[in-house]
Amino acid sequence: MSLFKELTVKPWERKGIIGGLKAEGTFDTSPEKVALVFFVVVASVIFSLFAVSYLIRMELPDWAPLTEPTQLWFNTVLLVLSSVFFQWARNITKTDSNKNVMTAFVGAGLFAIMFIAGQYLTWENLQAEGFYMTSNPANAFYYLLTGVHAVHLLGGLWVWSIGLIRMISGTEAKELKLSIELCAFYWHFLLIIWLIMFALMANT
Amino acid sequence: MAYVPLADQDSEQELHHPKSWVTEWVFSQDHKVIAIQYGGIAIAVGIVALVLSLLMRMQLGFPDTFDLIDPSQYYQSVTMHGMIMVVYMLTALLLGGFGNYMIPLMVGARDMVFPFLNMLSVWTYFLSVLILLASFFVTGGPTGAGWTIYPPQATMAGTPGHDMGIVLMLASLAVFIVAFTMGGLNYVTTILQYRCRGLTMMRLPLTVWGLFIATILGLFAFPALLVSAVMMLFDTLAGTSFFMPAVIEAGTPLDYNGGSPILFQHLFWFFGHPEVYIVALPAFGLVSDVLSTHARKNIFGYRMMVWALIAIGGLSFIVWAHHMYVSGMHPYFGFFFATTTLIIAVPTALKVYNWVLTLWEGDIRLNAPMYFAIGFIFTFIHGGLTGLFLGNVVIDLPLSDTYFVVAHFHMVMGVSPVLVLFAALYHWYPKVTGRMFNEPMAKAHFWITFLGTYAIYLPMHYLGFLGVPRRYYALGETDFIPESAQDLNAAITIAALIVGVAQILFFINIFWSLRYGKKAGPNPWGSASLEWQTPDTPPVHGNWGAELPTVYRWAYDYSVPGAHQDFIPQNVPENEEPTADEQHFDPDHDQSKANL
């Protein structure tokens, strides 16, 4: 039943069991996925508010645009690869075979770790070149946005590491299907967020 | 693994069974224990805030008699009173306390979807309270910047607690938001996915609807506070200039340059206004159920009530700048926000009409919870009407930062939700503890609180008209404020002290009744909603015994003509009781009226 239709039901008129003999959630999916979608919306709100603050702060006279390190393009490729590997792992769990699922899952996490390391490297390089956080709001936003994005990725890696431990200790990939699916979803989301943040910073 | 519907899973939901006293009562994953932990912490920290307000009142009412606090401590009290009451008390008690207790019971689930996350939520909340209270013991004390903690003033010398106090406040808020997000994800997912068989969204009690919409508001609004807290922490600790403009502190220019304090205000109020409704919507829901139960009538206009909750929730995100009319905004910007502010009064007024119409011709039982619920209608109308004044730019400008504002928001989001909280605490007390409270004592508590409220806040409106500024330690000598304002202040203080001390009645009542109250039975109010139909009172771990309930009707089948009781519980099948469909309701031949 569509949400709008559901809201126009007159509950005092119909008695009896509605919706058959089974209990049904509003969405035909696992509760974990519903919660993750809500979390993704919350994270989107956080990033959009940072982006709005960025755009407003940018208009003020002391803003000196930062030339983003070229290395970010390389880091972006790492994050894309991480997402691709998660999607690969997810596609495998949809089939009957378990071939390569470990490679895909581990590879996805490793690329994400490399991405974070790469981001950290850009920080070091910027510091070495004298672009400190306090020298200009553009720099401050660079550290802040990349940092907040990395924190979200670290949260994902925590879930990934739990999945990894379970996988190594012999849990069937089938039982990890939900974890892999949710990780892939979350990684795609963080990739999109990164692309938007990167585009925002690179174009201003 | 394809998704298996709840009812087809073997044990429906795997419960975490406590193995020792610690996992049963301390690190419990049972939503009811977590609810009581949330509620206990919230009420305890609320008492701290109450004491702070009494200290302020003694200073304001009798500046020469009492010498308890100095100006710095006064500002710190103002700040901590406001922040604790709004965030750590009301939000935590309504969503953490009532949300946790009511949602699984009202939707017919065994527990929250993610019990472990739920436990994490309450302990993270406890951590945030500890960080907040720690600021009383650090150098410089807690922040005294006002609950709005505007930069640059909040972090500069001259403001009490500008060093450690503000840092701890921001850190505590960030931790609180993490706790709230963990709880909030649980509430929405439980409501959406774990409803028992037959329980459609439109059969949910309004309590659940209020909690549902408020949680969604919280999930979307708290990020704004998180974002501003993080950027402000960077300004304070790392020396960035997100919000800090070029500024001179005690003659020395600081290293800040070019930041925008107004940006902080926008972010803060983008959280701050929905926050009002995060507190108000659960209260609206709870009071709807209390009114309907004790009036023995279905809630008037159920669908309208749901739509109004959704409309208020949506509109609450586009009214924030009405807190900032004096910040120097473009007139059209102010015009827009004044318009949206007045529009939000429409669904709100609709709810008030529906509450009153629920009482109309009802078989009203004047129990103590009903006293508080009806009291709420008074204070809410009162506070809502002054909101219409303040929502208009031209009226707001002269009244801004006066006691009129203090009176308005205390009536509408201080006293009103608190009256609902008392109504709800008394109403559900028999379910939570299995015993009845002492009715006369609860009614005495009501009359002192309700009349005292008016004795405190009505004169404040008048002080506001006189131009008495808020947040001032003392009035000093001012031409436009007559001497008699001080007499009014003294009277307000006396009333506040009486109301403050009278709250002891509530605590004596609930603790005494815990042991000596008479046994309540499973459903003392004759309530139709699901939480009163549990096999055990108080509900045990797992809530529902062997089988989950099945719901056949909405939560408001009260005084159904032809039924042999004046309520039909939600889990009673339609063929066991005559339904409204079979016997059309005819007010002229209503049997219950014929006996009068």
Interface residues (C-beta under 8 A of the other chain):
Chain A: E6 L7 T8 V9 K10 P11 W12 E13 K15 G16 I17 I18 G19 L21 K22 A23 E24 G25 T26 F27 D28 T29 S30 P31 V34 A35 F38 F39 V41 V42 V45 I46 L49 F50 S53 I56 R57 L60 P61 D62 W63 M133 T134 P137 A140 L144 V148 K174 E175 K177 L178
Chain B: M1 Y3 P5 L6 A7 D8 V113 F114 T181 G184 L185 N186 V188 T189 T190 L192 Q193 Y194 R195 C196 R197 G198 L199 T200 M201 M202 R203 L219 F220 P223 A224 L226 V227 V230 M231 F234 A238 G239 T240 S241 F242 D255 N257 G258 G259 S260 L263 L267 F270 N298 Y302 R303 V306 W307 I310 L548 T550 V551 Y552 R553 W554 Y556 D557 P573 E574 T579 A580 D581
